[in-house]
Amino acid sequence: MTTEKDVNVIESQRNKTTEKVEYDDLLSSAGELGLYQWTLFFSTYPYFAFGVFVYFSQIFMTEVSPNHWCWIPELENMTDIQRRDLGVPKDENSRFGYSQCEMYKVNWTEVLLTEQRPDHTWSTVPCQHGWEFNKSEIPYPTIGMDHEWVCQKNSYQATAQSIFFVGSIFGGIVTGWIGDHYGRIPAITSCCLLGCIGGLISTFARNFYEFTLARFVMGMSYDSCMIMAYLLILEYIGPKYRTLLANMTTAIFYSLTVTAFPWIALVCGHWKTISLVTSLPLSIAVLTKFILPESPRWLLSKGRVDEAIEKLLVIGRINKKEVPNKIILQFKLSSRNIKEEGNQNFLEIFRRPLLRKMYTLICLEFMCCVIVFDGLVRSIGQLELNFFVSFSLISFTELPSVFIVAFIMDYIGRRWLCIVFMGICCVFCILIVLTSGLQTVICAVIARFAVNMGLSAATQWAPEILPTSVRGSGVSLVHIFGYIASFLTPYIVYLNVYIYWLPLAVLAATAGLGMLIAFVLPETAMRGMPHTFEDAEKLTKNQCLWTFPISEARKVKKSHVRQSNKCFELEADRSISTYL
C-alpha cells in the first residue's frame, strides 16, 4: 500500500527531471487563441487591404475597353454605332466583327452628301485621329484610354504590369532582409511607405515611361505588407489554431476588400483618383509599431529571450492566463542550450540537399498557383459579361474558398488539398474555352475557387517548413518567384491576340503541373514551426503520401498517452523501490 510519504517522494523525484520547454509550450500557457490573438487578428486588416490596393489598382487604372474603333472627326454628328458601321471596315477574324485598328480612307464630305454605304473596295488606313471606346464597359477615363494603349500600343498595359512585378522582386528581397535583420514591424512600415510614394507619383505620370517608373516603385511594396502581417499571425498562434486564423485573414480582410474594389474604382470615376485613393491610406503605416507587436519568435532568433518572454507574459495577462514561473525558468534553461541563429546565412537552405529540394519545389508550386490565379484575374475582360460584375463575382470566391480551407486544411493536409483543387482548376480552365455565355463565367468561378484553395495551401508551406532565423527572407524569396510568375502572366493573357483560347490552355497546363509537384512536397499540417535547420530537416523526413494529418495526429496522441503512462509507472516503481 502506497502511503502519503511515498507519493511525496514520487513527486519530488519527478520534479527533478527538467523537461525541454519550447516556444509553443510557453505560448500554450499564455493562451494559443484568446483575446490577444483575436485583437491582433483584427489589427492586421489594414495591411491586407493595402495589399489589395497595391495589387489591383493598376488593373482598374490601365484597363482599356476591348470594344473600341477609330475616331473619325467628320462623322461626329452621328451616333457612335453609326460612325462605327460607316467608317470602320468589317473583320470576320475580330471578336467584335469589325476592325479596331483601321478605318476607310475616303472623302467623307462626299460620302455624307451622296449617302453612300460602306464598300469593301474602299481603301483602308490605320486610325488617323485616335480611337473611341465603348463607355458602357469602362465608364470612366483610364490611363490606357487617355494615352490610347491599343493596336500598336496594345502591349503597353502588359508591360506596365510586368514592370510592376520587377519592382516587386527588388522589394521582396529588401523587405525579407529587413524582416529577418531588423524585425517584422520595420519591414511592414518601409514597404507600405514605398507603396504610398509610388502611388502618388503614378497620379502625375504624363506618359508610358513615367507611369512604368512609378509602378516599379509601387511594385516594391506589393505583397510584402501582407506577408509580414501574415507571419505575425502565424508566429503568435499555436499549431492547433494556426491554419484557421491565418487563412481567416485572407478569407475576410483580403477577399471582401477585393470584391468591393471594382465599385470603389467606379465611385472614384477617374484613374488619377483611383491612384490617390489607393496610395494615400498606406501612409498610416508609420503608426504600425503602435498597432502591431514585434514577433517573439524573431526576438528569440536574435537571442533576445527576455524580451520574447515579456511579450508572452503580455499575451497571458490579456488572455487572463497565468504563465507558471517554473515553465518560464525551464524555457530560459532550454534557450541557453539552443545556439543563437540570428546571424545564420539564408544560403544555408541551399547547402542542405533535403531542404534545398523541398524549398525549390515549394517555389515552383507557388509559381504555378500564382500564374493560374493572376491569369484568371486578367482574363476577366475576355468573359462575355460586365467587367465589374465579373470581377466582383469571381473575386468573391476568395471568401468561401478560404473559409473552407481554414477548416479543412488541417484535416486533409496541404499536400492533398493542392493535389485535388489544382486538378479541378486544370479541368475547368479547359471548360472555359469549350463553353460560352453564362456557362463560361460559371467555369471561371469554379476554376478561380479551386486555385484560391491551392494558393492558400502553397502560401502556408514556406513559413511552416523554414526555421525562424531565415523565415522572413525565405518566405520573401518564395513570393519573389511568385512575382516572376506574375511578370509572365500579362504576356500569357496577351496570347489571346493570336489564338483566343491559348491563354487558358497555358493556365490549364500550369495548374496540372502544380498538381503533380504537390505529390512530392512534405506535409506540415498540425506540426510545430521549426526553430532550427535541424528541426526543418526532421520535419521533411519520413513523410508518407497516403496519410491524412488528422489520422496521424490521433495516432501520435494515443502513442504519447501510452508512453507517458508507461514512463510514469516505471518512474513510480523505481522511486518506491528506492525509498523502500
C-alpha positions as CSV (number, residue, x, y, z in Angstrom):
1,M,0.0,0.0,0.0
2,T,1.4,3.4,-1.0
3,T,1.4,6.0,1.8
4,E,1.3,9.8,1.6
5,K,5.0,9.8,2.2
6,D,5.5,7.5,-0.8
7,V,3.6,9.9,-3.0
8,N,5.6,12.9,-1.9
9,V,8.8,11.0,-2.7
10,I,7.5,10.2,-6.2
11,E,6.5,13.8,-6.8
12,S,9.9,15.2,-5.7
13,Q,11.6,12.6,-7.9
14,R,9.6,13.7,-10.9
15,N,10.2,17.4,-10.3
16,K,14.0,16.7,-10.5
17,T,13.5,16.0,-14.2
18,T,13.8,19.2,-16.2
19,E,12.0,18.9,-19.4
20,K,12.9,20.9,-22.5
21,V,10.3,23.7,-22.9
22,E,9.7,25.1,-26.4
23,Y,8.2,28.4,-27.5
24,D,4.9,26.7,-28.4
25,D,4.8,25.3,-24.8
26,L,5.1,28.8,-23.4
27,L,2.6,30.1,-25.9
28,S,0.2,27.4,-24.8
29,S,0.4,28.5,-21.2
30,A,-0.2,32.1,-22.2
31,G,-3.2,31.1,-24.4
32,E,-3.0,29.8,-28.0
33,L,-6.1,31.6,-29.1
34,G,-7.6,34.2,-26.8
35,L,-8.5,37.9,-26.7
36,Y,-4.9,38.9,-27.5
37,Q,-4.8,36.8,-30.7
38,W,-8.2,38.0,-31.8
39,T,-7.2,41.6,-31.2
40,L,-4.0,41.0,-33.3
41,F,-6.1,39.3,-36.0
42,F,-8.4,42.4,-36.5
43,S,-5.4,44.7,-36.2
44,T,-3.9,43.2,-39.4
45,Y,-6.9,44.3,-41.5
46,P,-5.4,47.5,-42.9
47,Y,-2.3,45.6,-44.2
48,F,-4.4,43.1,-46.2
49,A,-6.5,46.0,-47.6
50,F,-3.2,47.7,-48.6
51,G,-2.2,44.5,-50.4
52,V,-5.4,44.7,-52.4
53,F,-4.9,48.4,-53.2
54,V,-1.4,47.9,-54.4
55,Y,-2.1,44.8,-56.5
56,F,-5.4,45.5,-58.1
57,S,-5.4,49.3,-58.5
58,Q,-3.3,49.1,-61.7
59,I,-5.8,46.9,-63.4
60,F,-8.6,49.5,-63.0
61,M,-6.2,52.3,-63.8
62,T,-5.0,50.9,-67.1
63,E,-7.9,48.6,-68.4
64,V,-8.9,49.5,-71.9
65,S,-12.4,48.7,-73.2
66,P,-11.9,45.8,-75.6
67,N,-14.7,47.3,-77.7
68,H,-13.0,50.2,-79.5
69,W,-12.7,51.6,-83.0
70,C,-11.1,54.5,-85.0
71,W,-12.4,58.0,-84.3
72,I,-13.4,59.9,-87.4
73,P,-14.0,63.6,-86.8
74,E,-16.0,64.2,-90.0
75,L,-18.7,61.8,-88.6
76,E,-19.0,63.4,-85.2
77,N,-22.7,64.4,-85.7
78,M,-23.6,60.7,-86.0
79,T,-24.2,58.3,-83.1
80,D,-21.2,56.1,-82.1
81,I,-22.8,53.0,-83.7
82,Q,-23.4,54.8,-87.0
83,R,-19.9,56.1,-87.0
84,R,-18.5,52.6,-86.5
85,D,-20.8,51.0,-89.1
86,L,-20.0,53.6,-91.7
87,G,-16.3,54.4,-91.1
88,V,-14.8,51.1,-89.9
89,P,-14.3,48.0,-92.2
90,K,-15.7,44.6,-91.3
91,D,-13.3,42.0,-90.0
92,E,-14.5,38.4,-89.5
93,N,-11.4,37.5,-87.5
94,S,-12.1,40.1,-84.9
95,R,-14.0,39.3,-81.8
96,F,-16.5,42.2,-82.5
97,G,-16.8,41.7,-86.2
98,Y,-15.1,44.9,-87.3
99,S,-11.6,46.3,-87.4
100,Q,-10.3,48.0,-84.3
101,C,-7.2,49.5,-85.8
102,E,-8.2,50.6,-89.3
103,M,-10.6,53.0,-91.0
104,Y,-11.7,53.7,-94.5
105,K,-9.7,56.3,-96.4
106,V,-12.4,58.2,-98.4
107,N,-13.7,61.7,-98.9
108,W,-16.2,61.8,-96.0
109,T,-17.8,65.0,-97.2
110,E,-18.7,63.4,-100.5
111,V,-19.8,60.1,-98.8
112,L,-22.2,62.0,-96.5
113,L,-23.6,64.1,-99.3
114,T,-24.3,61.2,-101.6
115,E,-25.3,58.9,-98.7
116,Q,-23.0,56.2,-99.8
117,R,-22.8,52.9,-97.9
118,P,-19.5,51.2,-96.9
119,D,-17.9,49.4,-99.9
120,H,-15.2,46.7,-99.5
121,T,-13.4,48.3,-102.4
122,W,-12.7,51.4,-100.4
123,S,-9.0,51.7,-99.3
124,T,-8.2,51.5,-95.6
125,V,-5.5,53.1,-93.4
126,P,-4.6,52.8,-89.7
127,C,-6.5,55.0,-87.3
128,Q,-5.5,58.6,-88.0
129,H,-7.3,60.6,-85.3
130,G,-7.3,58.3,-82.3
131,W,-9.9,55.9,-81.0
132,E,-13.3,56.0,-79.4
133,F,-14.3,53.4,-76.7
134,N,-17.5,51.7,-75.6
135,K,-18.1,53.6,-72.4
136,S,-20.7,51.1,-71.2
137,E,-17.8,48.6,-70.4
138,I,-15.3,51.0,-68.7
139,P,-17.4,54.2,-67.9
140,Y,-14.5,56.3,-66.6
141,P,-11.2,57.5,-68.1
142,T,-8.2,55.2,-67.6
143,I,-4.6,56.0,-68.5
144,G,-4.9,53.2,-71.1
145,M,-7.7,55.0,-72.9
146,D,-6.3,58.5,-72.3
147,H,-3.0,57.5,-73.9
148,E,-4.6,55.1,-76.4
149,W,-2.8,51.9,-75.5
150,V,-4.4,49.9,-78.3
151,C,-3.4,48.4,-81.6
152,Q,0.4,49.1,-82.0
153,K,0.5,50.0,-78.3
154,N,-1.8,47.2,-77.1
155,S,1.2,45.5,-75.2
156,Y,1.7,48.6,-73.0
157,Q,-0.7,47.5,-70.4
158,A,1.0,44.1,-70.0
159,T,4.5,45.8,-70.0
160,A,3.5,48.2,-67.3
161,Q,2.1,45.4,-65.2
162,S,5.3,43.4,-65.7
163,I,7.5,46.3,-64.7
164,F,5.3,46.5,-61.5
165,F,6.4,42.9,-60.8
166,V,10.0,43.6,-61.5
167,G,9.7,46.2,-58.7
168,S,8.2,43.5,-56.5
169,I,11.2,41.3,-57.0
170,F,13.5,44.1,-55.6
171,G,11.1,45.0,-52.9
172,G,10.7,41.3,-51.8
173,I,14.5,41.0,-51.4
174,V,14.8,44.2,-49.4
175,T,11.7,43.6,-47.3
176,G,12.7,40.0,-46.5
177,W,16.2,41.1,-45.4
178,I,14.8,43.9,-43.2
179,G,12.2,41.4,-41.8
180,D,15.0,39.0,-40.7
181,H,17.6,41.5,-39.5
182,Y,15.5,44.4,-38.1
183,G,12.1,42.8,-37.4
184,R,8.7,42.3,-38.9
185,I,7.4,45.8,-37.9
186,P,10.2,47.8,-39.7
187,A,9.6,45.6,-42.8
188,I,5.9,46.3,-42.9
189,T,6.4,50.1,-42.3
190,S,9.1,50.5,-45.0
191,C,7.2,48.6,-47.7
192,C,3.9,50.4,-47.1
193,L,5.6,53.8,-47.3
194,L,7.2,52.8,-50.6
195,G,3.8,51.9,-51.9
196,C,2.4,55.3,-50.8
197,I,5.2,57.1,-52.7
198,G,4.9,55.0,-55.8
199,G,1.1,55.6,-55.9
200,L,1.4,59.3,-55.6
201,I,4.0,59.5,-58.4
202,S,1.7,57.4,-60.6
203,T,-1.0,60.1,-60.3
204,F,1.1,62.7,-62.0
205,A,2.5,60.4,-64.8
206,R,2.4,62.1,-68.2
207,N,3.5,59.2,-70.4
208,F,4.1,55.5,-70.5
209,Y,7.7,55.7,-69.2
210,E,6.8,57.9,-66.2
211,F,3.9,55.6,-65.4
212,T,6.0,52.4,-65.5
213,L,8.7,54.0,-63.3
214,A,6.1,55.0,-60.8
215,R,4.6,51.4,-60.9
216,F,8.1,50.0,-60.4
217,V,8.3,51.9,-57.1
218,M,4.7,50.9,-56.2
219,G,5.5,47.2,-57.0
220,M,8.3,47.3,-54.4
221,S,5.6,47.3,-51.7
222,Y,3.4,44.6,-53.3
223,D,2.6,41.6,-51.1
224,S,5.3,42.4,-48.5
225,C,2.9,44.3,-46.3
226,M,0.6,41.2,-46.3
227,I,3.5,38.7,-45.9
228,M,4.8,40.3,-42.7
229,A,1.4,40.7,-41.2
230,Y,0.6,37.1,-42.1
231,L,3.9,35.9,-40.5
232,L,3.0,37.8,-37.3
233,I,-0.3,35.9,-37.2
234,L,1.4,32.6,-37.7
235,E,4.1,33.3,-35.1
236,Y,1.6,34.4,-32.4
237,I,-0.7,31.4,-32.7
238,G,-0.2,27.8,-31.6
239,P,-0.2,25.0,-34.2
240,K,-3.7,23.9,-33.3
241,Y,-5.3,27.2,-34.5
242,R,-2.6,28.4,-36.9
243,T,-4.3,27.3,-40.1
244,L,-7.7,28.6,-39.0
245,L,-6.7,32.2,-38.1
246,A,-4.0,32.6,-40.7
247,N,-6.5,31.8,-43.5
248,M,-9.3,33.7,-42.0
249,T,-7.3,36.9,-42.5
250,T,-7.3,36.2,-46.3
251,A,-10.9,35.0,-46.2
252,I,-12.3,38.0,-44.5
253,F,-10.0,41.0,-45.0
254,Y,-8.5,40.3,-48.4
255,S,-11.5,38.8,-50.2
256,L,-14.1,41.3,-49.0
257,T,-11.8,44.2,-50.0
258,V,-11.0,42.8,-53.4
259,T,-14.8,42.1,-54.0
260,A,-15.6,45.7,-53.2
261,F,-12.7,47.1,-55.1
262,P,-14.4,47.4,-58.6
263,W,-17.1,49.6,-57.1
264,I,-14.6,51.7,-55.3
265,A,-12.9,52.3,-58.7
266,L,-16.3,53.2,-60.2
267,V,-17.0,55.7,-57.4
268,C,-13.6,57.3,-58.0
269,G,-14.5,57.8,-61.6
270,H,-11.0,58.6,-62.9
271,W,-7.7,56.7,-62.9
272,K,-5.9,59.5,-61.1
273,T,-8.5,59.5,-58.3
274,I,-8.1,55.7,-58.0
275,S,-4.3,56.2,-57.7
276,L,-4.7,58.7,-54.9
277,V,-7.4,56.7,-53.0
278,T,-5.3,53.5,-53.1
279,S,-2.0,55.1,-52.2
280,L,-2.6,57.8,-49.5
281,P,-4.0,55.3,-46.9
282,L,-0.7,53.4,-47.0
283,S,0.9,56.4,-45.2
284,I,-0.7,55.3,-41.9
285,A,1.9,52.5,-41.8
286,V,4.1,55.0,-39.8
287,L,1.8,54.0,-36.9
288,T,2.5,50.3,-37.3
289,K,4.6,49.9,-34.2
290,F,1.7,51.2,-32.1
291,I,-0.7,48.8,-33.9
292,L,1.2,45.5,-34.2
293,P,3.7,43.9,-31.8
294,E,7.0,42.5,-32.8
295,S,7.3,38.7,-33.2
296,P,8.5,36.8,-30.2
297,R,9.9,34.1,-32.5
298,W,12.0,36.7,-34.2
299,L,13.2,38.0,-30.9
300,L,14.2,34.5,-29.9
301,S,16.1,34.0,-33.1
302,K,18.1,37.1,-32.2
303,G,18.9,35.8,-28.7
304,R,16.6,38.4,-27.0
305,V,15.0,35.8,-24.8
306,D,13.9,38.2,-22.0
307,E,12.0,40.5,-24.5
308,A,10.3,37.4,-26.0
309,I,9.2,36.2,-22.6
310,E,7.9,39.7,-21.8
311,K,5.7,39.6,-25.0
312,L,4.4,36.2,-23.9
313,L,3.6,37.5,-20.4
314,V,1.6,40.3,-22.0
315,I,-0.3,37.6,-24.0
316,G,-1.1,35.8,-20.8
317,R,-2.3,38.9,-19.0
318,I,-4.7,39.9,-21.8
319,N,-5.9,36.3,-22.2
320,K,-6.3,36.1,-18.4
321,K,-3.9,33.2,-18.1
322,E,-1.0,33.0,-15.6
323,V,2.2,31.6,-17.1
324,P,3.8,29.5,-14.3
325,N,7.3,30.7,-13.2
326,K,8.5,27.1,-13.4
327,I,7.8,26.9,-17.2
328,I,9.5,30.3,-17.7
329,L,12.6,29.1,-15.9
330,Q,12.6,25.9,-17.8
331,F,12.2,27.8,-21.1
332,K,15.2,30.0,-20.2
333,L,17.3,27.0,-19.4
334,S,16.2,25.4,-22.7
335,S,17.0,28.6,-24.6
336,R,20.6,28.6,-23.3
337,N,21.1,25.2,-24.9
338,I,19.9,26.5,-28.3
339,K,22.6,28.4,-30.1
340,E,21.6,31.8,-31.4
341,E,20.7,31.5,-35.0
342,G,20.1,35.2,-35.7
343,N,23.3,35.5,-37.8
344,Q,22.8,32.3,-39.8
345,N,23.1,32.7,-43.5
346,F,19.9,32.3,-45.6
347,L,22.1,30.3,-48.1
348,E,22.2,27.5,-45.5
349,I,19.0,26.3,-47.0
350,F,20.8,25.5,-50.3
351,R,23.7,23.8,-48.6
352,R,21.4,21.1,-47.2
353,P,20.2,18.8,-50.0
354,L,16.9,17.8,-48.5
355,L,15.9,21.4,-47.6
356,R,17.1,22.6,-51.0
357,K,15.0,20.1,-52.8
358,M,11.8,20.9,-50.8
359,Y,12.3,24.6,-50.9
360,T,12.8,24.6,-54.7
361,L,9.6,22.6,-55.1
362,I,7.7,25.0,-52.8
363,C,8.9,27.9,-55.0
364,L,7.7,26.1,-58.2
365,E,4.4,25.1,-56.6
366,F,3.8,28.7,-55.6
367,M,4.7,30.0,-59.1
368,C,2.2,27.6,-60.6
369,C,-0.6,28.8,-58.3
370,V,0.2,32.5,-58.9
371,I,0.3,32.1,-62.7
372,V,-3.1,30.5,-62.7
373,F,-4.5,32.9,-60.1
374,D,-3.2,36.0,-61.8
375,G,-4.0,34.7,-65.3
376,L,-7.7,34.1,-64.3
377,V,-7.9,37.6,-62.9
378,R,-6.5,39.2,-66.1
379,S,-8.7,37.0,-68.3
380,I,-11.9,38.5,-66.9
381,G,-12.0,41.1,-69.7
382,Q,-12.4,38.2,-72.2
383,L,-15.6,36.9,-70.5
384,E,-18.9,37.9,-72.1
385,L,-20.2,39.7,-69.0
386,N,-19.9,43.1,-67.4
387,F,-16.2,43.7,-66.4
388,F,-17.0,45.0,-62.9
389,V,-19.7,42.4,-62.2
390,S,-17.4,39.5,-63.4
391,F,-14.5,40.8,-61.3
392,S,-16.6,41.0,-58.1
393,L,-18.3,37.7,-58.7
394,I,-15.0,35.8,-59.4
395,S,-13.2,37.7,-56.6
396,F,-15.9,36.8,-54.1
397,T,-14.9,33.1,-54.5
398,E,-12.0,34.0,-52.2
399,L,-14.4,34.2,-49.2
400,P,-16.0,30.8,-49.2
401,S,-12.9,29.0,-50.6
402,V,-10.5,30.3,-48.0
403,F,-13.1,29.8,-45.3
404,I,-13.4,26.2,-46.3
405,V,-9.6,25.9,-46.4
406,A,-9.3,27.3,-42.9
407,F,-11.5,24.5,-41.6
408,I,-10.4,21.5,-43.7
409,M,-6.7,22.1,-44.4
410,D,-5.6,20.6,-41.1
411,Y,-7.7,17.5,-41.7
412,I,-6.7,16.6,-45.3
413,G,-3.4,18.4,-45.3
414,R,-1.6,20.9,-47.5
415,R,-0.5,18.2,-50.0
416,W,-3.8,16.6,-50.8
417,L,-5.6,19.9,-50.8
418,C,-3.2,21.2,-53.5
419,I,-3.4,17.9,-55.5
420,V,-7.2,17.9,-55.6
421,F,-8.0,21.5,-56.2
422,M,-5.2,22.2,-58.7
423,G,-6.6,19.3,-60.6
424,I,-10.1,20.7,-60.5
425,C,-8.7,24.1,-61.7
426,C,-7.0,22.4,-64.6
427,V,-10.2,20.8,-65.8
428,F,-12.3,24.0,-65.5
429,C,-9.7,26.1,-67.3
430,I,-10.2,23.8,-70.3
431,L,-14.0,24.0,-69.9
432,I,-13.9,27.8,-70.1
433,V,-12.7,27.5,-73.7
434,L,-15.3,25.0,-74.6
435,T,-18.3,26.9,-73.2
436,S,-19.9,30.3,-73.9
437,G,-22.0,32.9,-72.1
438,L,-23.1,32.3,-68.5
439,Q,-21.5,28.8,-68.6
440,T,-18.1,30.4,-69.3
441,V,-18.5,32.6,-66.2
442,I,-19.6,29.6,-64.1
443,C,-16.5,27.6,-65.2
444,A,-14.3,30.7,-64.5
445,V,-15.8,31.0,-61.0
446,I,-15.1,27.3,-60.2
447,A,-11.6,27.5,-61.6
448,R,-10.9,30.6,-59.5
449,F,-12.5,28.9,-56.5
450,A,-10.2,25.9,-56.9
451,V,-7.0,27.9,-57.4
452,N,-7.8,30.1,-54.4
453,M,-7.7,26.9,-52.2
454,G,-4.5,25.7,-53.9
455,L,-2.8,29.0,-53.4
456,S,-3.8,29.1,-49.7
457,A,-2.0,25.8,-49.1
458,A,1.0,26.8,-51.1
459,T,1.3,30.1,-49.2
460,Q,1.4,28.3,-45.9
461,W,4.0,25.8,-46.8
462,A,7.1,28.0,-46.8
463,P,6.7,29.6,-43.3
464,E,5.9,26.2,-41.8
465,I,9.0,24.5,-43.2
466,L,11.6,27.2,-42.7
467,P,13.4,27.9,-39.4
468,T,12.7,31.2,-37.6
469,S,16.1,32.9,-38.4
470,V,15.5,32.8,-42.2
471,R,11.7,32.7,-42.3
472,G,11.3,36.3,-43.4
473,S,13.9,36.0,-46.2
474,G,12.8,32.5,-47.2
475,V,9.1,33.4,-47.5
476,S,10.0,36.6,-49.3
477,L,12.1,34.7,-51.9
478,V,9.1,32.3,-52.4
479,H,7.0,35.3,-53.1
480,I,9.7,36.8,-55.4
481,F,9.4,33.7,-57.5
482,G,5.7,34.4,-57.4
483,Y,6.4,38.0,-58.8
484,I,8.5,36.4,-61.6
485,A,5.5,34.3,-62.4
486,S,3.2,37.3,-62.2
487,F,5.7,39.1,-64.6
488,L,4.8,36.4,-67.2
489,T,1.1,36.3,-66.8
490,P,0.2,39.6,-68.6
491,Y,2.0,38.2,-71.6
492,I,0.3,34.8,-71.2
493,V,-3.1,36.7,-71.3
494,Y,-1.8,38.7,-74.3
495,L,-1.6,35.5,-76.3
496,N,-5.3,35.8,-77.0
497,V,-4.4,38.3,-79.7
498,Y,-3.1,35.4,-81.7
499,I,-5.3,32.5,-80.6
500,Y,-8.2,33.3,-78.2
501,W,-8.1,30.0,-76.3
502,L,-4.3,29.9,-75.9
503,P,-4.0,31.8,-72.6
504,L,-6.5,29.4,-70.9
505,A,-4.7,26.3,-72.4
506,V,-1.5,27.6,-70.8
507,L,-3.2,28.2,-67.5
508,A,-4.7,24.7,-67.5
509,A,-1.3,23.1,-68.2
510,T,0.2,25.2,-65.4
511,A,-2.5,24.0,-62.9
512,G,-1.8,20.4,-63.9
513,L,1.9,20.9,-63.2
514,G,1.1,22.4,-59.8
515,M,-1.0,19.3,-59.1
516,L,2.0,17.0,-59.9
517,I,4.5,19.0,-57.8
518,A,2.3,18.7,-54.8
519,F,2.7,14.9,-54.7
520,V,6.4,15.4,-53.7
521,L,6.0,18.1,-51.1
522,P,6.1,17.4,-47.3
523,E,3.1,17.6,-45.1
524,T,3.3,20.3,-42.4
525,A,-0.2,20.4,-41.0
526,M,-0.6,20.3,-37.2
527,R,3.2,20.4,-36.6
528,G,5.2,22.9,-34.7
529,M,7.1,25.6,-36.7
530,P,10.8,24.7,-36.8
531,H,13.2,26.9,-34.9
532,T,16.5,25.4,-36.3
533,F,17.6,24.0,-39.6
534,E,17.8,20.6,-37.9
535,D,14.1,20.9,-36.9
536,A,13.3,21.8,-40.5
537,E,15.1,18.8,-41.9
538,K,13.4,16.5,-39.3
539,L,10.0,17.9,-40.4
540,T,10.6,16.9,-44.0
541,K,11.8,13.3,-43.4
542,N,9.7,10.2,-43.0
543,Q,6.7,11.5,-45.0
544,C,4.1,9.1,-46.3
545,L,1.8,10.1,-49.2
546,W,-1.2,8.0,-48.3
547,T,-1.9,9.5,-44.8
548,F,-4.0,12.4,-43.6
549,P,-2.8,14.7,-40.8
550,I,-5.9,14.2,-38.6
551,S,-5.4,10.4,-38.5
552,E,-1.7,10.9,-37.8
553,A,-2.4,13.3,-35.0
554,R,-4.8,10.8,-33.4
555,K,-2.1,8.1,-33.6
556,V,0.5,10.4,-32.1
557,K,-1.8,11.5,-29.3
558,K,-2.6,7.9,-28.4
559,S,1.1,6.9,-28.6
560,H,2.1,9.9,-26.3
561,V,-0.6,9.0,-23.8
562,R,0.5,5.3,-23.7
563,Q,4.2,6.3,-23.5
564,S,3.5,8.9,-20.8
565,N,1.6,6.4,-18.7
566,K,4.2,3.8,-19.1
567,C,7.0,6.2,-18.2
568,F,5.1,7.4,-15.1
569,E,4.5,3.8,-13.9
570,L,8.2,2.9,-14.4
571,E,9.3,6.0,-12.6
572,A,6.9,5.4,-9.8
573,D,8.1,1.8,-9.4
574,R,11.7,3.0,-9.4
575,S,11.1,5.7,-6.8
576,I,9.1,3.4,-4.5
577,S,11.8,0.7,-4.7
578,T,14.5,3.3,-4.0
579,Y,12.5,4.6,-1.0
580,L,11.9,1.2,0.4
